[in-house]
């Protein structure tokens, strides 16, 4: 199977080359959909073949030496173990869904051909990362993914926000890639090779000392950059400036998962380095809670999903820190499916409604207009919230179970390494997982209500509309309460002063939010006229349902249905105690066997391989889910006409602004760098160049003086010679 895996990345690579040729030639545009979809689909099918062919066996390699350096040799090859086989399937399925979805979604784009070529190139690079047996080759795929991400985020380069987001994503991720490269070099120096298997064996035999410990800690920089963890998480929300299918492919299911995948691939290296586990745990717990709060406070649909992605990725990193490698990979695959579903569904909604602002979407009656999207998005949000029996419930519950097992272990454990992560990490991750589950359920329900909520009950009204209305005047002193209530039944009651204040606050925040589109007075008037016409038509047609056209092309709806089906059934893969663990294999690439785990012949204790739900973790997960859903429902009913996230209180504005992480980066990194650059520029222009310019000016002044002496007058020359002779003679005479 490793030989077949060696050739799979070539299919999307050839697709990218063919599409680039079409783009450069300007001919054959009709062939673009076929060139974009078919090779990726074929690669996806082959990933399934590799998965089935590998089965529950140990890792296999096919490699050739392509560079003899005199030191560690460089190998071009593929290493197929359970982890690589499973993640490759995820990459192939999501990439195929995105390419198929883009055939319709991006059909109107003039640069659709180059866009498809970049997606194919990105897919090839991700498959190289997944299958590579050499860390330097993995690094090549890693960097190609970063370059493709830069170009795809800035696809609409004529928009300043897209250009800024692409540059920001590139710089922030590259900032983390510098220690990532150094970490690879440290590991290779310690093991004497760049190959994955010898590096793992070296870590298992030597423990977390010297080069292994240094390499593990340095690798975390790249993990934080690619997987958007604190303090390098700021690029991902801004990356939503790219087309929606790109958000689904790169920033939900594949590229951001690369950091989690590398930790899982080199897991023994981290497991023997407690300092690296503590760094991962602290960064992940901080990230998952703050990102969940930020998702709760956002108004733009894609930014809600972006912050949700940051939070869920942090859960995976936290699971790895707590010893739950299998749980982390399980949630990685589960999340890749339902988050791609949510992003693609968001694309349908934005195309149909013309906006991503949930305040405006709340007035669009999307449940009736987009029935397929409504059902599939509901499944995706339920999985995100952790509602059983959808996949998110099982995968997040497994993380809580792994954290609890680590938190409660005592003494040495029966395993090949004879150690587990510290119990403190387990408690930290358990608390963060439950708190994140509570917040995730809350913002998932809030998002569903704002998109598809029961408008007829009057739970929500547009915050923009509230901000434009005036507070209700007090009733005249001579009017009774009963008369006032009767009058309110026949007239539309304006909001209270508190509602107007809340609306004004949101209107102010809307000016700051990059995702909110400003409307001119002419657009508002046109919208009012259209609304009046719609009301008149509705009154004359006696509640007849009016459809404005098809929901979306089949090319967009088919991926939604497929991903929704996968999201519904995938969670059951973890119910069997050994099924997922058998397919995933051990952390060093060896096959998993229950008896071997019980005998202590695998990397981790037997409990680490069990993903089956436990009674306590189920109760805790359901309690967090119920509390999150209940808080939003109570908030929605308590203040009709306002966004349920008002329960955040004083945290709402900081969360809306991402807890000012951008300002912190600006103060800590950007401004000092700019000041240093200004200082260097001053020294270069005013000091170094001053000497250069000074020498030139001095030579020119000397030349000017000599030019004045060289007048061409022979008498003046003779006078000068005579004067010199007299001076010399006088000097000699006085010297005697």
C-alpha positions in Angstrom: 0.0 0.0 0.0 2.9 2.4 0.6 3.9 2.1 -3.0 0.4 3.1 -4.1 0.4 6.0 -1.6 3.6 7.2 -3.1 1.8 7.9 -6.4 -1.5 9.4 -5.0 -0.2 13.0 -4.6 0.7 12.9 -8.3 -2.9 13.0 -9.4 -3.8 16.4 -7.8 -0.3 17.6 -8.8 -1.0 16.7 -12.5 -4.4 18.3 -12.1 -2.8 21.5 -10.9 -0.3 21.5 -13.8 -3.0 20.9 -16.4 -5.2 23.7 -14.9 -2.2 26.1 -14.8 -1.6 25.4 -18.5 -5.2 26.1 -19.3 -5.1 29.3 -17.3 -1.9 30.5 -19.0 -3.2 29.6 -22.5 -6.6 31.0 -22.0 -8.1 28.1 -23.9 -10.1 25.0 -23.0 -12.0 26.6 -20.2 -14.8 24.1 -20.7 -12.5 21.3 -19.5 -11.7 23.0 -16.2 -14.5 21.3 -14.1 -13.4 17.9 -15.3 -9.7 18.6 -14.8 -10.5 20.0 -11.3 -12.9 17.3 -10.0 -11.9 14.0 -11.6 -8.2 13.7 -10.6 -9.1 14.7 -7.0 -12.0 12.3 -6.9 -9.7 9.5 -8.2 -7.1 10.4 -5.5 -9.9 10.2 -2.9 -10.9 6.7 -4.2 -7.2 5.6 -4.0 -7.0 6.8 -0.4 -9.9 4.5 0.5 -8.0 1.7 -1.3 -4.9 2.4 0.7 -7.0 2.5 3.9 -8.6 -0.9 3.2 -5.4 -2.4 2.0 -3.5 -1.3 5.1 -6.3 -2.5 7.4 -5.1 -3.1 10.9 -1.5 -3.9 10.1 1.7 -2.2 11.0 3.3 0.7 9.2 4.8 0.1 5.7 7.3 2.2 3.8 8.4 2.6 0.2 11.3 4.9 -0.2 14.3 5.8 -2.3 17.3 7.9 -1.4 17.4 11.1 -3.4 20.3 12.9 -1.7 23.5 11.8 -0.1 24.5 14.7 2.1 27.5 13.1 4.0 25.3 13.3 7.1 21.6 12.4 7.5 20.4 11.0 4.2 17.3 12.4 2.6 14.6 10.0 1.4 11.7 10.3 -1.0 9.0 7.9 0.0 5.7 7.1 1.6 5.0 5.8 5.0 1.5 4.3 5.5 0.2 3.6 9.0 -3.3 3.8 10.4 -3.0 7.5 11.1 -1.8 8.4 7.6 -4.4 6.2 6.0 -7.3 7.7 7.9 -6.3 11.4 7.5 -5.6 10.9 3.8 -9.2 9.7 3.4 -10.4 12.9 5.2 -8.3 15.1 2.9 -9.5 13.3 -0.3 -13.2 13.4 0.6 -13.1 17.1 1.7 -11.0 18.2 -1.3 -13.4 16.4 -3.7 -16.4 17.9 -2.1 -14.9 21.4 -2.3 -13.9 21.0 -6.0 -17.4 19.7 -6.9 -19.0 22.5 -4.9 -16.8 25.1 -6.5 -17.9 24.1 -10.0 -21.1 26.0 -9.4 -20.1 28.3 -6.6 -17.2 29.9 -8.5 -18.5 29.5 -12.0 -18.9 33.2 -12.4 -15.3 33.9 -11.4 -12.9 34.9 -14.2 -10.0 33.4 -12.1 -11.8 30.1 -11.5 -9.2 28.2 -13.4 -6.2 29.4 -11.3 -8.4 29.0 -8.2 -8.9 25.3 -9.0 -5.3 24.8 -9.8 -4.3 26.1 -6.4 -6.8 23.8 -4.7 -5.3 20.8 -6.5 -1.8 21.9 -5.6 -2.8 22.4 -2.0 -4.4 18.9 -2.0 -1.2 17.4 -3.4 0.9 19.2 -0.7 -1.4 18.0 2.1 -1.2 14.4 0.9 2.6 14.8 0.8 2.5 15.9 4.5 0.3 13.0 5.4 2.2 10.2 3.6 5.8 11.4 3.8 8.3 9.2 5.5 10.9 12.0 5.7 10.5 15.1 7.8 12.2 17.4 5.3 9.9 16.2 2.5 7.0 16.8 5.0 8.4 20.3 5.4 8.2 20.9 1.7 4.5 20.0 1.6 4.0 22.1 4.8 5.4 25.2 3.1 3.6 24.6 -0.2 0.3 24.5 1.7 1.2 27.8 3.3 1.9 29.4 -0.1 -1.4 28.0 -1.5 -3.2 29.4 1.5 -1.7 32.8 0.9 -2.9 32.9 -2.7 -6.3 31.4 -2.0 -7.1 33.8 0.9 -6.1 36.7 -1.4 -8.1 35.3 -4.3 -10.1 38.5 -4.4 -7.0 40.5 -4.4 -8.8 43.7 -5.5 -10.4 43.9 -2.0 -8.0 45.4 0.6 -9.3 43.1 3.3 -8.4 40.0 1.3 -4.9 41.3 0.5 -4.4 42.1 4.2 -5.7 38.8 5.4 -3.5 36.8 3.0 -0.4 38.7 4.1 -1.3 38.3 7.7 -1.9 34.6 7.4 1.4 34.1 5.6 3.5 36.1 8.1 1.9 34.6 11.2 2.3 31.0 10.1 5.8 31.6 8.9 6.7 33.1 12.3 5.8 29.7 13.7 7.6 27.8 10.9 11.0 29.1 11.9 11.2 27.1 15.2 9.4 24.2 13.4 12.3 23.9 11.0 14.8 24.1 13.9 12.8 21.4 15.7 13.1 19.0 12.7 16.9 19.7 12.5 17.3 18.9 16.3 15.3 15.6 15.9 17.3 14.6 12.9 20.6 15.4 14.6 19.6 13.3 17.6 18.4 10.3 15.6 20.9 10.6 12.8 18.2 10.7 10.1 15.2 12.6 8.9 13.0 9.5 8.6 10.0 9.3 10.9 10.4 5.7 12.1 14.0 6.0 13.4 13.2 9.3 15.1 10.3 7.7 17.0 12.5 4.7 18.0 15.2 7.1 19.2 12.7 8.9 21.4 11.3 5.7 22.8 14.7 4.3 23.7 16.4 7.5 24.8 13.5 9.3 26.4 12.8 13.1 26.4 16.4 14.4 26.8 18.7 16.6 24.8 17.9 16.9 21.2 14.5 15.1 21.5 13.2 17.5 24.1 14.5 20.5 22.3 13.0 19.3 19.0 9.6 18.6 20.6 9.4 22.1 22.1 10.5 23.8 18.9 8.0 21.9 16.8 5.2 23.4 18.9 5.9 26.8 17.2 4.8 25.4 13.8 1.9 23.6 15.4 0.6 26.8 16.9 1.0 28.6 13.6 -0.7 26.1 11.4 -3.4 25.1 13.9 -4.1 28.7 15.0 -3.3 28.3 18.7 -2.5 31.1 21.2 -0.5 33.3 20.5 -0.6 32.7 16.7 -4.4 32.3 16.3 -5.2 35.7 14.9 -4.8 34.9 11.2 -7.6 32.3 11.0 -10.7 34.6 11.6 -9.3 37.1 9.0 -8.7 34.3 6.5 -12.5 34.3 6.0 -11.9 37.0 3.4 -11.2 34.1 1.0 -14.0 32.3 -0.9 -16.2 30.1 1.2 -15.1 26.8 -0.3 -11.5 27.7 0.7 -12.7 28.2 4.2 -14.1 24.7 4.1 -11.0 23.1 2.6 -8.1 24.9 4.2 -9.3 26.6 7.3 -11.7 23.9 8.6 -10.7 20.4 7.6 -7.2 20.1 6.2 -4.5 22.8 6.6 -5.3 23.8 10.1 -5.4 20.1 11.0 -1.8 19.7 9.8 -0.4 20.9 13.2 -2.5 18.4 15.1 -1.5 15.7 12.6 2.2 16.3 13.1 1.9 16.0 16.9 0.0 12.8 16.5 2.5 11.5 13.9 5.5 12.2 16.2 3.5 11.5 19.4 6.2 9.5 21.3 8.5 12.5 20.9 6.0 14.6 22.8 4.9 11.9 25.2 8.5 11.6 26.6 8.8 15.3 27.0 6.6 16.6 29.8 7.6 20.2 29.2 6.2 20.0 25.7 3.0 18.5 27.0 2.5 21.3 29.5 3.1 23.9 26.8 0.5 22.3 24.6 -2.0 21.9 27.4 -1.8 25.5 28.6 -1.9 27.0 25.1 -4.8 24.7 24.1 -6.9 25.3 27.2 -6.5 29.1 26.8 -7.3 28.9 23.1 -10.3 26.7 23.3 -12.2 28.8 25.9 -11.3 32.3 24.5 -12.1 31.2 20.9 -15.5 29.7 22.0 -16.4 33.0 23.8 -15.4 34.9 20.6 -17.5 32.6 18.5 -20.5 33.4 20.8 -20.0 37.1 20.3 -19.5 37.3 16.5 -22.2 38.6 14.1 -20.7 37.3 10.8 -21.6 33.7 10.0 -18.1 32.8 8.6 -16.3 34.4 11.6 -18.5 32.4 14.0 -17.4 29.2 12.2 -13.8 30.4 12.1 -13.5 31.0 15.9 -15.4 27.7 16.4 -12.6 26.0 14.3 -9.9 27.6 16.5 -11.7 26.3 19.6 -12.2 22.8 18.3 -8.6 22.5 17.1 -7.5 23.5 20.6 -9.6 20.6 22.0 -7.6 18.2 19.8 -4.3 19.7 20.9 -5.5 19.5 24.5 -6.4 15.8 24.0 -2.9 15.1 22.7 -1.4 16.9 25.7 -3.6 14.7 28.0 -2.5 11.4 26.4 -5.6 11.0 24.3 -4.0 10.5 20.9 -6.8 8.3 19.6 -9.5 10.7 20.9 -7.7 13.6 19.3 -7.6 11.9 15.9 -11.2 10.7 16.3 -12.3 14.3 16.9 -10.0 15.5 14.1 -11.9 13.4 11.5 -15.3 14.1 13.0 -14.7 17.8 13.1 -13.3 17.8 9.5 -16.6 16.4 8.3 -19.1 18.6 10.1 -17.1 21.8 9.9 -16.7 21.5 6.1 -20.5 20.9 6.0 -21.1 24.1 8.0 -18.8 26.2 5.8 -20.3 24.9 2.6 -23.8 25.5 4.0 -22.8 29.0 4.9 -21.7 29.5 1.3 -25.2 28.6 0.1 -26.8 30.9 2.6 -24.6 33.8 1.8 -25.1 33.4 -2.0 -28.9 33.2 -1.5 -29.2 36.1 1.0 -26.4 38.3 -0.2 -25.0 38.8 3.3 -23.3 36.9 6.2 -24.6 39.1 9.0 -26.7 36.9 11.3 -28.9 39.9 12.2 -29.9 40.3 8.6 -30.1 36.6 8.0 -32.6 36.3 10.8 -35.1 38.2 8.7 -34.7 36.0 5.6 -37.0 33.1 6.4 -34.2 30.7 5.4 -35.9 27.6 6.8 -38.5 27.9 4.0 -36.3 29.2 1.2 -33.4 26.7 1.8 -34.9 23.4 3.0 -31.9 21.2 2.2 -29.5 23.7 3.6 -31.7 24.0 6.7 -31.6 20.3 7.4 -27.9 19.8 6.7 -26.8 22.9 8.6 -29.0 21.7 11.5 -27.1 18.4 11.5 -23.8 20.2 11.4 -24.6 22.5 14.2 -26.0 19.6 16.3 -22.7 17.8 15.8 -20.7 20.9 16.7 -22.8 21.3 19.9 -22.3 17.7 20.8 -25.9 16.5 20.5 -26.2 12.7 20.4 -26.2 10.7 18.2 -24.2 12.9 15.9 -20.4 12.5 15.5 -19.4 15.5 17.6 -20.9 14.1 20.7 -18.9 10.8 20.6 -15.6 12.5 19.6 -15.8 15.2 22.2 -17.0 12.8 24.9 -13.9 10.7 24.1 -11.7 13.7 24.8 -13.3 14.2 28.2 -12.9 10.5 29.0 -9.2 10.5 28.1 -8.6 13.6 30.2 -10.4 12.0 33.1 -8.3 8.8 32.8 -5.1 10.9 32.9 -6.3 13.0 35.8 -7.1 10.0 38.0 -4.2 7.7 37.2 -1.8 7.0 40.0 1.7 5.5 39.9 3.4 4.0 36.9 1.3 2.4 34.2 1.6 -0.7 32.2 2.9 0.4 28.8 6.0 0.3 26.7 7.1 3.7 27.9 5.8 3.2 31.4 4.6 6.7 31.8 1.6 8.9 31.1 1.1 12.7 31.0 1.0 14.4 34.4 -2.3 14.2 36.3 -2.4 18.1 36.4 -2.7 18.2 32.7 -5.6 15.8 32.8 -7.5 18.0 35.3 -6.8 21.1 33.3 -7.9 19.6 30.0 -11.0 18.0 31.6 -12.2 21.4 33.0 -11.4 23.1 29.7 -13.3 20.4 27.7 -16.4 20.7 29.8 -16.4 24.5 29.8 -15.8 24.5 26.0 -18.7 22.0 25.6 -21.0 24.4 27.5 -19.9 27.4 25.4 -20.0 25.5 22.1 -23.6 24.3 22.8 -24.6 27.9 23.6 -23.2 29.5 20.4 -24.3 26.6 18.2 -27.9 27.1 19.3 -27.6 30.8 19.1 -26.3 30.5 15.5 -29.2 28.1 14.6 -31.8 30.5 16.1 -30.4 33.5 14.3 -30.4 31.5 11.0 -33.5 29.4 11.2 -35.3 30.5 14.4 -39.0 30.8 14.8 -39.5 34.4 13.6 -43.2 34.3 14.2 -42.7 34.1 17.9 -40.9 37.4 17.9 -37.8 36.1 19.7 -35.4 38.2 17.6 -35.4 41.4 15.8 -32.6 43.0 13.8 -30.2 44.9 16.0 -29.8 47.4 13.1 -33.5 47.9 13.1 -33.5 48.4 16.9 -30.8 51.0 16.6 -32.8 53.0 14.1 -35.9 53.2 16.3 -36.6 55.7 19.0 -37.3 54.8 22.7 -41.0 54.5 23.6 -42.5 57.7 25.0 -44.2 57.4 28.4 -48.0 57.1 28.3 -50.0 60.3 29.0 -51.0 60.6 32.6 -54.7 60.4 31.7 -54.5 57.1 29.9 -55.1 53.9 31.9 -52.9 50.8 31.6 -55.7 48.8 30.0 -56.2 51.4 27.3 -52.4 51.5 26.7 -52.3 47.7 26.3 -55.3 47.8 23.9 -53.6 50.4 21.8 -50.4 48.3 21.8 -52.3 45.4 20.3 -53.2 47.5 17.2 -50.0 49.4 16.8 -46.4 48.3 16.6 -44.8 49.1 19.9 -41.4 50.6 19.5 -38.6 49.1 21.6 -37.7 50.3 25.1 -34.8 52.6 25.9 -32.7 49.6 27.0 -33.4 48.0 23.6 -32.4 51.1 21.8 -29.2 51.4 23.8 -28.4 47.8 23.0 -29.1 48.4 19.4 -27.0 51.5 19.3 -24.1 49.6 20.9 -24.3 46.9 18.2 -24.6 49.5 15.6 -21.3 51.0 16.8 -19.7 47.6 16.8 -20.9 47.0 13.3 -18.7 49.9 12.2 -15.7 48.1 13.6 -16.6 44.6 12.3 -14.9 43.9 8.9 -17.6 41.5 7.9 -20.6 43.8 8.1 -21.6 45.5 4.9 -22.5 49.2 5.0 -25.7 50.2 3.3 -26.3 53.6 1.7 -29.5 55.5 2.1 -30.5 54.6 -1.4 -30.1 50.9 -0.6 -32.2 51.3 2.6 -35.0 53.0 0.7 -34.9 50.4 -2.0 -35.1 47.7 0.7 -38.1 49.4 2.3 -39.9 49.7 -1.1 -39.2 46.0 -1.7 -40.5 45.1 1.7 -43.7 47.1 1.2 -44.2 45.4 -2.2 -43.7 42.0 -0.7 -46.2 42.7 2.1 -48.8 43.9 -0.5 -48.2 40.8 -2.6 -48.5 38.6 0.5 -51.8 40.2 1.5 -53.4 39.6 -2.0 -52.2 36.0 -2.4 -53.7 34.8 0.9 -50.6 33.3 2.5 -49.4 31.7 -0.7 -45.7 30.6 -0.4 -43.5 32.4 -2.9 -40.3 30.8 -4.1 -37.7 33.0 -5.7 -36.0 30.3 -7.5 -34.1 27.0 -6.9 -32.3 26.7 -3.6 -28.9 26.0 -5.1 -27.4 24.0 -7.9 -27.0 20.3 -7.3 -23.3 20.6 -7.4 -23.5 22.6 -4.2 -26.3 20.6 -2.5 -24.8 17.1 -3.1 -21.6 17.7 -1.0 -23.9 19.0 1.8 -26.0 15.9 1.8 -23.0 13.5 1.7 -21.2 15.3 4.5 -24.4 15.4 6.6 -24.8 11.7 6.2 -21.2 11.1 7.3 -21.6 13.4 10.2 -24.7 11.5 11.3 -23.1 8.0 11.3 -19.4 8.5 11.8 -19.6 8.8 15.6 -20.6 5.2 16.0 -17.1 4.2 14.9 -15.9 4.9 18.4 -18.5 2.7 20.1 -16.6 -0.5 19.6 -13.8 -0.6 22.1 -11.2 -1.8 19.5 -12.4 -0.9 16.0 -11.0 2.6 15.7 -7.9 1.8 17.7 -7.2 -1.2 15.5 -7.4 0.9 12.3 -5.4 3.7 13.8 -2.6 1.6 15.2 -0.1 2.4 17.8 1.8 5.7 18.1 5.0 4.2 16.7 3.3 2.7 13.7 2.9 -0.8 15.0 -0.4 -2.7 14.9 -2.8 -2.4 17.8 -4.0 -5.5 19.6 -6.1 -5.5 22.8 -4.0 -8.2 24.3 -0.8 -6.3 23.5 -2.2 -3.2 25.2 -3.2 -5.2 28.3 0.3 -6.8 28.4 2.0 -3.4 28.2 3.6 -3.9 24.8 2.1 -0.7 23.3 3.2 2.9 23.7 0.3 3.9 26.0 -1.8 2.1 28.7 -4.8 0.1 27.5 -7.3 2.8 28.5 -5.7 5.3 26.0 -7.0 3.2 23.1 -10.6 2.9 24.2 -13.0 5.4 22.7 -16.2 3.8 24.0 -18.3 6.2 26.0 -18.0 6.1 29.8 -20.9 6.7 32.1 -19.3 9.7 34.0 -18.0 11.4 30.8 -21.4 10.9 29.1 -23.2 12.5 32.1 -20.7 15.4 32.2 -20.9 16.0 28.5 -24.7 15.9 28.6 -24.8 18.3 31.5 -22.5 20.8 29.7 -24.7 20.5 26.6 -28.0 21.0 28.6 -26.6 24.0 30.4 -25.4 25.6 27.2 -28.7 25.1 25.4 -30.7 26.2 28.4 -28.8 29.4 28.9 -29.4 30.5 25.3 -33.1 29.5 25.4 -33.7 31.4 28.7 -31.8 34.5 27.3 -33.8 34.4 24.1 -37.1 34.4 26.0 -36.0 36.8 28.6 -35.2 39.6 26.2 -37.2 39.1 22.9 -35.8 41.2 20.1 -32.1 41.0 21.2 -29.3 38.7 20.4 -29.0 35.9 23.0 -25.3 36.6 23.4 -26.2 39.5 25.7 -25.7 36.9 28.5 -21.9 37.4 28.0 -22.3 40.8 29.7 -19.0 42.7 30.0 -17.3 39.9 28.1 -19.3 40.4 24.9 -17.3 43.3 23.5 -13.8 41.9 24.3 -14.9 38.6 22.9 -16.3 40.3 19.8 -12.9 41.8 19.3 -11.1 38.5 19.8 -9.9 39.7 23.2 -7.7 42.2 21.4 -5.2 39.6 20.4 -4.4 41.6 17.3 -3.7 44.7 19.4 -1.4 42.6 21.6 0.5 41.3 18.6 0.7 44.8 17.3 2.2 46.1 20.6 4.5 43.2 21.2 5.7 42.3 17.7 4.6 44.8 15.0 5.4 48.1 16.6 8.8 47.0 18.0 9.7 45.5 14.6 8.6 48.8 12.9 10.6 50.8 15.4 13.7 48.6 14.8 13.2 48.9 11.1 12.9 52.7 11.4 16.1 52.7 13.5 18.0 50.6 11.0 16.7 52.8 8.2 17.9 55.9 10.0 21.3 54.4 10.7 21.5 53.3 7.0 20.5 56.7 5.5 21.8 59.1 8.1 25.0 57.4 9.3 26.3 54.8 6.9 25.1 56.7 3.8 26.3 59.9 5.4 29.9 58.7 5.4 29.5 57.7 1.8 27.9 60.9 0.8 30.4 62.8 2.9 33.4 61.3 1.1 31.8 62.2 -2.2 31.1 65.7 -1.2 34.7 66.1 0.2 36.2 64.8 -3.1 34.0 67.2 -5.0 35.0 70.2 -2.9 38.6 69.3 -3.2 38.2 69.0 -7.0 36.4 72.4 -7.0 39.4 74.0 -5.2 41.9 72.4 -7.6 39.8 73.5 -10.6 40.0 77.1 -9.4 43.7 76.9 -9.2 44.1 75.4 -12.7 43.2 78.6 -14.6 45.5 78.1 -17.6 47.4 81.4 -17.0 51.2 80.7 -17.4 52.1 83.9 -15.6 50.1 82.8 -12.6 51.8 79.4 -12.7 55.3 81.0 -12.9 54.4 83.3 -10.0 53.4 80.3 -7.9 56.6 78.5 -8.7 58.7 81.5 -7.9 56.8 82.0 -4.6 57.4 78.4 -3.7 61.1 78.7 -4.4 61.3 81.8 -2.2 59.4 80.2 0.6 61.6 77.1 0.5 64.8 79.2 0.3 63.6 81.3 3.3 62.8 78.2 5.3 66.2 76.7 4.6 67.9 79.9 5.4 66.2 80.3 8.7 66.9 76.6 9.5 70.6 77.2 9.4 
